[in-house]
Amino acid sequence: MAAATVGGAFLSAFLQVLFDRMAKPEFLDFIQGKNLNGGLLTKLKIHLLSVDAVLNDAEERQTTNLNVKEWLNELKDAMFEAEDIIDKLNTEASLESESEIGNSPTKVQTFFSSALNLFNRRTEKVLDRLDFLIKQKDALEFSFRLEGDNRHLMSRRTRQLSYSNVMFNDSQNIKTICEAKGLRSFISLEVSSWSGRLTNETLNDLLSKLRSLRVLSLSHCQSLTLIPDSLGQLIHLRYLDLSHTAIMKLPDSLCSLYNLQTLLLFNCHLLTELPINIGRLINLRCLNISGTKLIQMPLQIGRLENLHRLTVFTQGKRGSSIQELKRLNCLEGKLSLLNLQNVVDPKDALEASLKDKGQLHELVLKWSGVVDDSQKDRDVLTHLEPPQRLKKIAIEQYGGTKFPDWLGDRKFSNMVSIYLHNCSYCTSLPPLGKLASLKNLSIVGLNVVSIGAEFYGSVTSGEKPFNSLQNLHFENMFELRQWETSGDDNTEIAFPFLRKLSFKNCPNLTKGLPQYLPSLTKLVIIKCQQLVAVLPISATVCEMQLEYCENVPIEELPPNLMKLTLGGYNTRESLFEGNERGNCCIEQQNISYFQSLVYLPIGSMADKIRSLNITNCRNIDFPKYQCFTSLERLFIKRSCNSLKSFELGFFPKLNNLYIYACQNLESISFSRNNGQNLLSLNSLIISECPNFVSFPDGGLPAMNLTCFRIEHCMNLRSLPELMNILLSSLVTLTVWDCPALESFPEGGLPPSLQSLEIYHCDRLFVNRKHWNLQSLPSLGSFAVGGNCEDGEPFPEEGLLPSTITSLNICKLENLKYLNEKGLQNLTSLKTLGIGSCSELQFIPQKLPASLSDLHIWNSPCLEQRCQWGKEDWPKISQIPTIRINSNCSAEHTISLCFISLLRRVVALCCRAVADFLLHFLSGGRFSALFSLRWPILSFVFSDCAIMEYQSPCESMGSGSGGEGCEQNKKRKIASDIRKLRNLSSGSEYNDDGEKEMGSEQIRSSFKKEVVAGENTQSTPDHLLKGDLREEASRQIARFFYTSAVPFNCVKNPEFEKMCRLIADYGPGFKPPTFREVREKFLEEEVEEKRLLYYG
C-alpha cells in the first residue's frame, strides 16, 4: 500500500514538474547557450502532453482492463526516460549557475559536460518510443514486493520495489535487486528495528548500482549510521526518507541531488547538523527534521525558495539567522522556531516576515536557557507576528513580562488552539476572549496573580467572550490567587460551550471560579489547597476529579455525575453530610488518601456503581452487608484495616477483584444461597495480606476464573479446594512467597492451566513430587524459585510434562545440579532461563534438542563455564540464541557462525585457515566479522561437516555391496574428521586413545600442497582424496556463487597468490578490515598504478 501510494502520487505529479522545469528561463537559456536542438525539446513536450491525456484515461481504466494496465506500465518507463533527459539538463544548468557565482566545478559537472553531446540522440530515441506507445498497448509488470525468499519472482524490468522481512546479508537478494537497473522506487515497509538488516555497507552496494531511483525510503533501518557518498549519484532522486534511523551526519554529496523534492529526517535522534551546502537543493519542497538534535541551521537554508514544509528552524549561535525565513514564502503546515534566545537582533525576526506566510497553520515559538534580556525577548516575539490564518500557536519559555498586542487580536479569526507554557516572567494574561474560533487554551507556569477583565478582552455588545472555547487548562500557576468573577457582565456570559475546566497545582488560588458553565462535562481540581470557592455545578457534568483541595465545599453533586475521583482529604471523617444523593448515578468512584475517613460514601450508589477503587484509606470501614449488584471491578489497596473477612456473595457481577496490603484480612468467604456461583469472576489477585489464611469451605465456584495470583501471604496454608473442578477455565496461576503452603489441593490443578509460577514457597517445593503436573495437558510455561533445601537435582524425571515450552529457574537457592533426564523429557522446550542460582555448577551434558533460547543471569559459576571456549560451551553451542548476563548476543551469534565455519574448514583439511580462525576467536576480535560477507557463513552455520559424515555412518550397519562400500567410505571420512578435530584442540590422541600424527607434520604437508599448487600425495594421503577434495571444491564454488564473484577469477594469478601468502603466514593471520580494503590499500594501489603509467 505504501509503495503504491508513493509511486502513484509521484507519477501523477511528475509531468507537471517536468513542464515547469522546461519553462524555466535558466533552463531555456542553457539550451540556447549550448546550441542544443530546441526543436527536439518542443516535440518532446508535445508528446508528453499527448501522453498526459492518454495517461489520465488509462489510469481510470487500468483496474478493470489488464491490457491497459500493462500498457500503462510501459508508458511510465518511457516517461521516466524523458524525465532522465530533463534531469540531466536541469542539473547541468544548476551546476553552471553555481560555477558562475564562484563555486568550483564539481565531479558531477564534469561528468555531465562530457555527456551533453548525447542529448540529440537520446531525445530522438525517447520520442520514437513515446510515439510508438501512444499507438500500442503492451508492457510488463513494473511493481514488486520483495519479502522472504520470493526474489526469483522479481523481474529485471521492475520499476517500483518495496520490501519487508528481507535478509540483506544474503548476497543473492542484493544481486537480484541490483539487476533491476531501471528501478525507480525502493521502499521499506517494515517498522521494527530489524529492518536494520540493511547495513551501511549493503546500502553502499545498492546505491552504486541503482542510479535511476526516484523514491528511496529507508525509514526505521536502525542499523544505518552512515549514508554513503554514493547517494550523490542518484541525480533523479525525488523522495528520500531516512526517518527513525541512527544516522549522525549526512554526506555532502546529498547536496548534488538537485531534483530532490522530499527529505524526511524526523526522529533521527543522533543527527546534529545538516550539510552546509543544502541550499543547493533548490527543488526541495519538504524538509522534516522534527525529533533531531540540530544545534543550528546551515547558512544557505534561505535558498530553498520552493520549500513548502519545514518542520523546525533552530536558531543557533552560528549558522543561519532567522531572517533566512524571509525568502521561504511557500511554507505551509507546521513550523517550530527553536532557541529563539540566540536571536542577536530583534530586527532579524522582523525580516523573517512570518505574517506573510499565509499557508502556515501551526506555529511553535520556543526559547530555552536563562533569560538575559527580557526586553529583547519581547521585541523578538512582537516581530514574529504570525499570519492571520494561523490555527494553532504555542509559546514556550518566553522571557518577556508581557505578551505582544497581536496575541488575542480578533483578526486571528481562525485560531483554534493556544498554548502558553512556562513563560514565568509574564505577569498578565493576553486578551484572548475575542478569538471567535478558539477551542483549546492551555496556560502553564505563568507568574499571573489574578485572572481579571483583561483576560476576556473588550467585546462588543451582545458578543460572548470565549464563545467557542471547549477546553481550558491552568497548571503550575504558583502566584495565582483569584479569578475575579464579580462585577463584570462578561463573566456571566462567557464560556457558553466550555466542556472541560482544569486547575492543577495552583496552591494559592483561593476563590472566584466561574459558576455559569452550561456545557461543562468535566471538572478537574488538583493541589489547590487554599481554594474555597463553590464549584460550578451543572446538569451536564458527568466527570469530577478533586484531589488535595479539601477546603472546597461539596454542597451537592451534579445529578448526572458518572465518574467521581476524590483524594487527599486527610482531615475529613465523612463526606456528603446531609446529602441524600438519591438521584446520583455514579458508575465509577475512586477514593484515595483519606486518612481520617471512617464511612465509605456509597449510599444509594451501591446498586449503580460498576467500578470502585479504594487506595490508602486505612480507617475506612468497608460495608459488610451492603449488596453491590452492579459492581464489576473492585480494587482495595492499603485500606480497610478493619476488614477481616471478604464476602463474595455481595458481588454477583464482580469481574476483577484486587486486594493489596489489607493487614487484617483473614479470609475470603462465599455463602452459597440458592446454588449461586461466581460466574462473572475472571481475575482474582490477593497480595501482601500477612494474616490471610483461608478460602471458602468447599472451594471457589468460579467457573470462568482465568487469572489467579496469591502473593506474600505468609500464613496461607492451602489453596481453594476442588480447583480441578470448580476453576475449570483457569489459565494462569501464580503462587509467590507463601512459605506455609505445603501442597496443592486434593485432585490437583485444573487441566486448563497454561502457565504456572511458584516462587519462595519452600514447603510446597519440598513436596514437588506430589504436584502431579503430568495431568496438565495444556501447561506450556513453568517458573520456579526459592530454596532447594534437599539439594536434589532439578527437575526430577517425570516432574514436568513434555508440553512445557518455557522453563524459568530463578533464585533457586542451594541448587547445585540440573537433572539431565528431567530436562531431556521436555521435548517441546524452547526457552530455558536460569537466574540467580549462585551454586549451580554446570550445564547437563545434553539439553533438549528443541531448545532455541538460553538465558543465564546472576549465576557466576555457570556464566563462567558457558563462555566460548570454556567447559560447558560445547554443550550449548548449537543453541541459536544465548543470552548471558542479559547481554544478548551479537558476540555469541558471531562466535557460533565462526565455530561452525571452523569445523567445516577443519573437515576440509584447510589447516592454515583453521588456525587463523582459532587465533581469531581466542583473541575475542569479533568486530571484523562485519566486514566479511555473511552469506559466506550462512550455509556453513546451517551445515556441520562432522554431523554430515558421522551421523549417517554410525547410526547404520555396514550393509552389503555398493551401499556398504559407500557407508565404509563415509565412516572413514568421519574418522579422519575426528582426527583433525582433535588436532584443533591440541590433542595428539584420537577418541580411542591412539596416538595421531603431529599437528606440525600435517601443517607442513598441507603447506607443501598449497605452495606446489597441485594434488601432491601427503601423509596421511587419504585426507586429500575422494569426497573431501570434491567437497572442498564445492565449498570454494559456493563462495563464488554467494558473493557474485565472476567464475574466471579462479584463473586470476592474484587468487593463487592470495592463497599461497595466507598459507605462508600461518596461524594468526588477521584479514584486512573493511576500511583497509576500501581506503588504505585502494589508495596505495591507485598510487602504484599512477607511478607505473606516469613515472
QUIJOZI-V555813 format. One record per residue. N is the residue number from 1. RES is the residue in one letter. PHI is phi in whole degrees, -180 to 180 (* if undefined). Layout:
# QUIJOZI-V555813
n | res | phi
N | RES | PHI
N | RES | PHI
This chain:
# QUIJOZI-V555813
n | res | phi
1 | M | *
2 | A | -64
3 | A | -65
4 | A | -63
5 | T | -64
6 | V | -66
7 | G | -63
8 | G | -64
9 | A | -64
10 | F | -66
11 | L | -64
12 | S | -66
13 | A | -99
14 | F | -74
15 | L | -63
16 | Q | -64
17 | V | -64
18 | L | -61
19 | F | -61
20 | D | -63
21 | R | -70
22 | M | -69
23 | A | -96
24 | K | -67
25 | P | -59
26 | E | -67
27 | F | -69
28 | L | -65
29 | D | -63
30 | F | -66
31 | I | -59
32 | Q | -67
33 | G | -68
34 | K | -96
35 | N | 58
36 | L | -82
37 | N | -75
38 | G | -68
39 | G | -63
40 | L | -65
41 | L | -66
42 | T | -62
43 | K | -65
44 | L | -62
45 | K | -64
46 | I | -62
47 | H | -62
48 | L | -66
49 | L | -64
50 | S | -65
51 | V | -62
52 | D | -59
53 | A | -66
54 | V | -67
55 | L | -62
56 | N | -60
57 | D | -69
58 | A | -67
59 | E | -64
60 | E | -75
61 | R | -103
62 | Q | -67
63 | T | -73
64 | T | -109
65 | N | -129
66 | L | -66
67 | N | -63
68 | V | -64
69 | K | -63
70 | E | -65
71 | W | -62
72 | L | -63
73 | N | -63
74 | E | -64
75 | L | -62
76 | K | -59
77 | D | -62
78 | A | -64
79 | M | -67
80 | F | -65
81 | E | -65
82 | A | -62
83 | E | -65
84 | D | -57
85 | I | -64
86 | I | -65
87 | D | -60
88 | K | -65
89 | L | -67
90 | N | -65
91 | T | -65
92 | E | -62
93 | A | -64
94 | S | -66
95 | L | -64
96 | E | -66
97 | S | -64
98 | E | -62
99 | S | -64
100 | E | -68
101 | I | -95
102 | G | 111
103 | N | -80
104 | S | -76
105 | P | -62
106 | T | -104
107 | K | -64
108 | V | -63
109 | Q | -62
110 | T | -62
111 | F | -62
112 | F | -71
113 | S | -62
114 | S | -76
115 | A | -102
116 | L | -65
117 | N | -69
118 | L | -88
119 | F | -60
120 | N | -61
121 | R | -65
122 | R | -67
123 | T | -64
124 | E | -62
125 | K | -64
126 | V | -65
127 | L | -61
128 | D | -61
129 | R | -68
130 | L | -63
131 | D | -62
132 | F | -69
133 | L | -70
134 | I | -64
135 | K | -100
136 | Q | -114
137 | K | -142
138 | D | -147
139 | A | -160
140 | L | -116
141 | E | -72
142 | F | -111
143 | S | -115
144 | F | -151
145 | R | -112
146 | L | -91
147 | E | -153
148 | G | 62
149 | D | -120
150 | N | -92
151 | R | -62
152 | H | -66
153 | L | -90
154 | M | -82
155 | S | -91
156 | R | -68
157 | R | -89
158 | T | -60
159 | R | -114
160 | Q | -122
161 | L | -120
162 | S | -118
163 | Y | -143
164 | S | -155
165 | N | 55
166 | V | -110
167 | M | -90
168 | F | -78
169 | N | -82
170 | D | -91
171 | S | -63
172 | Q | -67
173 | N | -64
174 | I | -63
175 | K | -63
176 | T | -63
177 | I | -65
178 | C | -68
179 | E | -70
180 | A | -85
181 | K | -67
182 | G | -93
183 | L | -59
184 | R | -101
185 | S | -131
186 | F | -132
187 | I | -129
188 | S | -83
189 | L | -106
190 | E | -95
191 | V | -121
192 | S | -89
193 | S | -65
194 | W | -80
195 | S | -69
196 | G | -68
197 | R | -59
198 | L | -79
199 | T | -95
200 | N | -59
201 | E | -68
202 | T | -63
203 | L | -61
204 | N | -61
205 | D | -61
206 | L | -67
207 | L | -66
208 | S | -71
209 | K | -104
210 | L | -93
211 | R | -80
212 | S | -101
213 | L | -62
214 | R | -106
215 | V | -125
216 | L | -133
217 | S | -119
218 | L | -118
219 | S | -59
220 | H | 69
221 | C | -81
222 | Q | -73
223 | S | -85
224 | L | -77
225 | T | -118
226 | L | -144
227 | I | -96
228 | P | -69
229 | D | -64
230 | S | -64
231 | L | -58
232 | G | -66
233 | Q | -82
234 | L | -86
235 | I | -70
236 | H | -95
237 | L | -64
238 | R | -109
239 | Y | -132
240 | L | -130
241 | D | -118
242 | L | -116
243 | S | -64
244 | H | 58
245 | T | -114
246 | A | -102
247 | I | -67
248 | M | -108
249 | K | -156
250 | L | -101
251 | P | -71
252 | D | -64
253 | S | -64
254 | L | -56
255 | C | -72
256 | S | -94
257 | L | -86
258 | Y | -66
259 | N | -98
260 | L | -66
261 | Q | -112
262 | T | -131
263 | L | -131
264 | L | -109
265 | L | -128
266 | F | -66
267 | N | 61
268 | C | -90
269 | H | -68
270 | L | -100
271 | L | -78
272 | T | -116
273 | E | -155
274 | L | -105
275 | P | -58
276 | I | -66
277 | N | -102
278 | I | -63
279 | G | -64
280 | R | -73
281 | L | -79
282 | I | -70
283 | N | -100
284 | L | -66
285 | R | -113
286 | C | -138
287 | L | -131
288 | N | -104
289 | I | -121
290 | S | -65
291 | G | 81
292 | T | -93
293 | K | -113
294 | L | -62
295 | I | -99
296 | Q | -168
297 | M | -102
298 | P | -66
299 | L | -63
300 | Q | -93
301 | I | -60
302 | G | -70
303 | R | -78
304 | L | -81
305 | E | -72
306 | N | -91
307 | L | -68
308 | H | -100
309 | R | -127
310 | L | -128
311 | T | -75
312 | V | -140
313 | F | -125
314 | T | -99
315 | Q | -82
316 | G | -94
317 | K | -74
318 | R | -129
319 | G | 84
320 | S | -68
321 | S | -91
322 | I | -60
323 | Q | -67
324 | E | -61
325 | L | -68
326 | K | -57
327 | R | -84
328 | L | -94
329 | N | -83
330 | C | -96
331 | L | -59
332 | E | -146
333 | G | 78
334 | K | -108
335 | L | -135
336 | S | -112
337 | L | -105
338 | L | -111
339 | N | 56
340 | L | -70
341 | Q | -67
342 | N | -87
343 | V | -65
344 | V | -78
345 | D | -122
346 | P | -55
347 | K | -65
348 | D | -62
349 | A | -66
350 | L | -65
351 | E | -70
352 | A | -64
353 | S | 55
354 | L | -61
355 | K | -67
356 | D | -90
357 | K | -95
358 | G | -69
359 | Q | -92
360 | L | -72
361 | H | -111
362 | E | -141
363 | L | -136
364 | V | -117
365 | L | -118
366 | K | -133
367 | W | -101
368 | S | -155
369 | G | 83
370 | V | -81
371 | V | -77
372 | D | -95
373 | D | -142
374 | S | -64
375 | Q | -67
376 | K | -63
377 | D | -60
378 | R | -66
379 | D | -66
380 | V | -61
381 | L | -65
382 | T | -62
383 | H | -78
384 | L | -92
385 | E | -61
386 | P | -82
387 | P | -68
388 | Q | -68
389 | R | -87
390 | L | -61
391 | K | -106
392 | K | -136
393 | I | -144
394 | A | -127
395 | I | -121
396 | E | -125
397 | Q | 57
398 | Y | -65
399 | G | -98
400 | G | -77
401 | T | -92
402 | K | -150
403 | F | -82
404 | P | -68
405 | D | -67
406 | W | -67
407 | L | -73
408 | G | 108
409 | D | -65
410 | R | -65
411 | K | -68
412 | F | -85
413 | S | -75
414 | N | -98
415 | M | -66
416 | V | -107
417 | S | -135
418 | I | -132
419 | Y | -126
420 | L | -115
421 | H | -120
422 | N | 57
423 | C | -92
424 | S | -71
425 | Y | -92
426 | C | -77
427 | T | -110
428 | S | -146
429 | L | -93
430 | P | -73
431 | P | -79
432 | L | -98
433 | G | -68
434 | K | -87
435 | L | -80
436 | A | -68
437 | S | -106
438 | L | -65
439 | K | -115
440 | N | -128
441 | L | -134
442 | S | -125
443 | I | -124
444 | V | -132
445 | G | 73
446 | L | -89
447 | N | -95
448 | V | -84
449 | V | -91
450 | S | -145
451 | I | -104
452 | G | -126
453 | A | -64
454 | E | -64
455 | F | -67
456 | Y | -79
457 | G | 80
458 | S | -88
459 | V | -110
460 | T | -77
461 | S | -60
462 | G | 85
463 | E | -90
464 | K | -98
465 | P | -62
466 | F | 51
467 | N | -66
468 | S | -116
469 | L | -64
470 | Q | -117
471 | N | -130
472 | L | -127
473 | H | -132
474 | F | -119
475 | E | -152
476 | N | 54
477 | M | -96
478 | F | -70
479 | E | -98
480 | L | -66
481 | R | -116
482 | Q | -158
483 | W | -115
484 | E | -77
485 | T | -115
486 | S | -98
487 | G | 78
488 | D | -136
489 | D | -65
490 | N | -62
491 | T | -68
492 | E | -83
493 | I | -115
494 | A | -75
495 | F | 56
496 | P | -69
497 | F | -121
498 | L | -66
499 | R | -106
500 | K | -132
501 | L | -122
502 | S | -135
503 | F | -123
504 | K | -131
505 | N | 56
506 | C | -118
507 | P | -67
508 | N | -103
509 | L | -68
510 | T | -114
511 | K | -159
512 | G | 97
513 | L | -70
514 | P | -63
515 | Q | -98
516 | Y | -96
517 | L | -129
518 | P | -67
519 | S | -112
520 | L | -64
521 | T | -117
522 | K | -139
523 | L | -124
524 | V | -126
525 | I | -133
526 | I | -132
527 | K | 56
528 | C | -117
529 | Q | -65
530 | Q | -96
531 | L | -70
532 | V | -123
533 | A | -70
534 | V | -73
535 | L | -73
536 | P | -71
537 | I | -111
538 | S | -142
539 | A | -66
540 | T | -85
541 | V | -70
542 | C | -119
543 | E | -141
544 | M | -141
545 | Q | -129
546 | L | -126
547 | E | -136
548 | Y | 54
549 | C | -144
550 | E | -72
551 | N | -85
552 | V | -74
553 | P | -77
554 | I | -102
555 | E | -72
556 | E | -160
557 | L | -101
558 | P | -57
559 | P | -67
560 | N | -110
561 | L | -65
562 | M | -112
563 | K | -130
564 | L | -130
565 | T | -121
566 | L | -125
567 | G | -158
568 | G | 77
569 | Y | -93
570 | N | -72
571 | T | -101
572 | R | -78
573 | E | -98
574 | S | -156
575 | L | -126
576 | F | 59
577 | E | -64
578 | G | 79
579 | N | -100
580 | E | -68
581 | R | 56
582 | G | -69
583 | N | -96
584 | C | -77
585 | C | -126
586 | I | -66
587 | E | -107
588 | Q | -135
589 | Q | -132
590 | N | -119
591 | I | -126
592 | S | -146
593 | Y | 55
594 | F | -106
595 | Q | -74
596 | S | -110
597 | L | -67
598 | V | -106
599 | Y | -104
600 | L | -70
601 | P | -77
602 | I | -102
603 | G | 55
604 | S | -79
605 | M | -74
606 | A | -57
607 | D | -83
608 | K | -117
609 | I | -68
610 | R | -112
611 | S | -139
612 | L | -134
613 | N | -124
614 | I | -120
615 | T | -131
616 | N | 54
617 | C | -125
618 | R | -70
619 | N | -94
620 | I | -67
621 | D | -95
622 | F | -68
623 | P | -61
624 | K | -85
625 | Y | -122
626 | Q | -94
627 | C | -91
628 | F | -105
629 | T | -73
630 | S | -116
631 | L | -66
632 | E | -112
633 | R | -134
634 | L | -130
635 | F | -126
636 | I | -122
637 | K | -134
638 | R | 50
639 | S | -143
640 | C | 57
641 | N | -64
642 | S | -82
643 | L | -78
644 | K | -111
645 | S | -133
646 | F | -106
647 | E | -92
648 | L | -71
649 | G | -64
650 | F | -84
651 | F | -131
652 | P | -66
653 | K | -111
654 | L | -64
655 | N | -106
656 | N | -129
657 | L | -126
658 | Y | -130
659 | I | -118
660 | Y | -129
661 | A | 57
662 | C | -93
663 | Q | -62
664 | N | -108
665 | L | -67
666 | E | -110
667 | S | -155
668 | I | -114
669 | S | -118
670 | F | -153
671 | S | -94
672 | R | -81
673 | N | -110
674 | N | 57
675 | G | 70
676 | Q | -66
677 | N | -126
678 | L | -95
679 | L | -71
680 | S | -90
681 | L | -67
682 | N | -115
683 | S | -139
684 | L | -133
685 | I | -131
686 | I | -126
687 | S | -140
688 | E | 54
689 | C | -115
690 | P | -65
691 | N | -99
692 | F | -74
693 | V | -127
694 | S | -152
695 | F | -107
696 | P | -58
697 | D | -62
698 | G | 86
699 | G | 96
700 | L | -100
701 | P | -81
702 | A | -115
703 | M | -66
704 | N | -108
705 | L | -68
706 | T | -112
707 | C | -126
708 | F | -136
709 | R | -127
710 | I | -129
711 | E | -134
712 | H | 53
713 | C | -110
714 | M | -66
715 | N | -106
716 | L | -69
717 | R | -107
718 | S | -153
719 | L | -85
720 | P | -57
721 | E | -70
722 | L | 55
723 | M | -60
724 | N | -64
725 | I | -107
726 | L | -78
727 | L | -109
728 | S | -73
729 | S | -111
730 | L | -63
731 | V | -109
732 | T | -124
733 | L | -129
734 | T | -125
735 | V | -123
736 | W | -132
737 | D | 56
738 | C | -123
739 | P | -66
740 | A | -85
741 | L | -74
742 | E | -106
743 | S | -159
744 | F | -77
745 | P | -65
746 | E | -60
747 | G | 98
748 | G | 82
749 | L | -94
750 | P | -64
751 | P | -66
752 | S | -79
753 | L | -63
754 | Q | -113
755 | S | -135
756 | L | -134
757 | E | -126
758 | I | -132
759 | Y | -130
760 | H | 54
761 | C | -118
762 | D | -64
763 | R | -67
764 | L | -65
765 | F | -68
766 | V | -61
767 | N | -92
768 | R | -63
769 | K | -66
770 | H | -104
771 | W | -68
772 | N | 57
773 | L | -74
774 | Q | -64
775 | S | -86
776 | L | -106
777 | P | -70
778 | S | -105
779 | L | -68
780 | G | -117
781 | S | -126
782 | F | -138
783 | A | -134
784 | V | -145
785 | G | -163
786 | G | 144
787 | N | -125
788 | C | -93
789 | E | -67
790 | D | -75
791 | G | 72
792 | E | -77
793 | P | -61
794 | F | -128
795 | P | -87
796 | E | -63
797 | E | -61
798 | G | 88
799 | L | -70
800 | L | -106
801 | P | -73
802 | S | -70
803 | T | -79
804 | I | -61
805 | T | -108
806 | S | -134
807 | L | -129
808 | N | -121
809 | I | -115
810 | C | -129
811 | K | 55
812 | L | -89
813 | E | -66
814 | N | 72
815 | L | -75
816 | K | -109
817 | Y | -140
818 | L | -98
819 | N | -81
820 | E | -64
821 | K | -67
822 | G | -63
823 | L | -74
824 | Q | -62
825 | N | -71
826 | L | -86
827 | T | -72
828 | S | -106
829 | L | -65
830 | K | -114
831 | T | -123
832 | L | -127
833 | G | -116
834 | I | -130
835 | G | -137
836 | S | 54
837 | C | -109
838 | S | -68
839 | E | -101
840 | L | -68
841 | Q | -88
842 | F | -159
843 | I | -86
844 | P | -59
845 | Q | -62
846 | K | -128
847 | L | -107
848 | P | -56
849 | A | -64
850 | S | -79
851 | L | -65
852 | S | -122
853 | D | -144
854 | L | -122
855 | H | -124
856 | I | -125
857 | W | -146
858 | N | 51
859 | S | -133
860 | P | -55
861 | C | -63
862 | L | -67
863 | E | -61
864 | Q | -66
865 | R | -73
866 | C | -96
867 | Q | -73
868 | W | -61
869 | G | 86
870 | K | -89
871 | E | -59
872 | D | -93
873 | W | -60
874 | P | -60
875 | K | -76
876 | I | -119
877 | S | -63
878 | Q | -84
879 | I | -76
880 | P | -60
881 | T | -123
882 | I | -127
883 | R | -120
884 | I | -118
885 | N | 59
886 | S | 68
887 | N | -106
888 | C | -83
889 | S | -20
890 | A | -59
891 | E | -67
892 | H | -65
893 | T | -60
894 | I | -64
895 | S | -58
896 | L | -62
897 | C | -61
898 | F | -69
899 | I | -66
900 | S | -63
901 | L | -62
902 | L | -61
903 | R | -60
904 | R | -64
905 | V | -66
906 | V | -61
907 | A | -63
908 | L | -96
909 | C | 71
910 | C | -86
911 | R | -66
912 | A | -63
913 | V | -68
914 | A | -64
915 | D | -61
916 | F | -61
917 | L | -66
918 | L | -61
919 | H | -64
920 | F | -62
921 | L | -72
922 | S | -65
923 | G | -83
924 | G | 70
925 | R | -93
926 | F | -94
927 | S | -62
928 | A | -68
929 | L | -57
930 | F | -68
931 | S | -87
932 | L | -90
933 | R | -89
934 | W | -55
935 | P | -57
936 | I | -63
937 | L | -92
938 | S | -62
939 | F | -75
940 | V | -68
941 | F | -60
942 | S | -85
943 | D | -145
944 | C | -106
945 | A | -61
946 | I | -63
947 | M | -67
948 | E | -59
949 | Y | -90
950 | Q | -82
951 | S | -60
952 | P | -63
953 | C | -76
954 | E | -81
955 | S | -94
956 | M | -124
957 | G | -75
958 | S | -73
959 | G | 69
960 | S | -147
961 | G | 63
962 | G | -62
963 | E | -62
964 | G | -65
965 | C | -63
966 | E | -63
967 | Q | -68
968 | N | -63
969 | K | -64
970 | K | -66
971 | R | -64
972 | K | -65
973 | I | -63
974 | A | -62
975 | S | -64
976 | D | -65
977 | I | -64
978 | R | -64
979 | K | -62
980 | L | -67
981 | R | -65
982 | N | -64
983 | L | -64
984 | S | -66
985 | S | -97
986 | G | 89
987 | S | -83
988 | E | -101
989 | Y | -125
990 | N | -86
991 | D | -66
992 | D | -95
993 | G | 85
994 | E | -84
995 | K | -77
996 | E | -99
997 | M | -62
998 | G | -63
999 | S | -66
1000 | E | -66
1001 | Q | -65
1002 | I | -66
1003 | R | -60
1004 | S | -64
1005 | S | -65
1006 | F | -65
1007 | K | -63
1008 | K | -61
1009 | E | -67
1010 | V | -62
1011 | V | -67
1012 | A | -69
1013 | G | 73
1014 | E | -142
1015 | N | -82
1016 | T | -74
1017 | Q | -69
1018 | S | -135
1019 | T | -114
1020 | P | -77
1021 | D | -68
1022 | H | -70
1023 | L | -70
1024 | L | -116
1025 | K | -122
1026 | G | 55
1027 | D | -62
1028 | L | -67
1029 | R | -64
1030 | E | -67
1031 | E | -67
1032 | A | -63
1033 | S | -65
1034 | R | -64
1035 | Q | -64
1036 | I | -63
1037 | A | -63
1038 | R | -62
1039 | F | -59
1040 | F | -63
1041 | Y | -67
1042 | T | -73
1043 | S | -104
1044 | A | 58
1045 | V | -87
1046 | P | -57
1047 | F | -64
1048 | N | -71
1049 | C | -67
1050 | V | -66
1051 | K | -89
1052 | N | -71
1053 | P | -57
1054 | E | -66
1055 | F | -66
1056 | E | -65
1057 | K | -65
1058 | M | -60
1059 | C | -63
1060 | R | -67
1061 | L | -68
1062 | I | -63
1063 | A | -66
1064 | D | -64
1065 | Y | -64
1066 | G | 82
1067 | P | -61
1068 | G | 94
1069 | F | -65
1070 | K | -107
1071 | P | -67
1072 | P | -65
1073 | T | -80
1074 | F | -58
1075 | R | -67
1076 | E | -64
1077 | V | -68
1078 | R | -78
1079 | E | -119
1080 | K | -59
1081 | F | -70
1082 | L | -66
1083 | E | -64
1084 | E | -65
1085 | E | -65
1086 | V | -62
1087 | E | -64
1088 | E | -63
1089 | K | -69
1090 | R | -63
1091 | L | -66
1092 | L | -66
1093 | Y | -83
1094 | Y | -110
1095 | G | 80
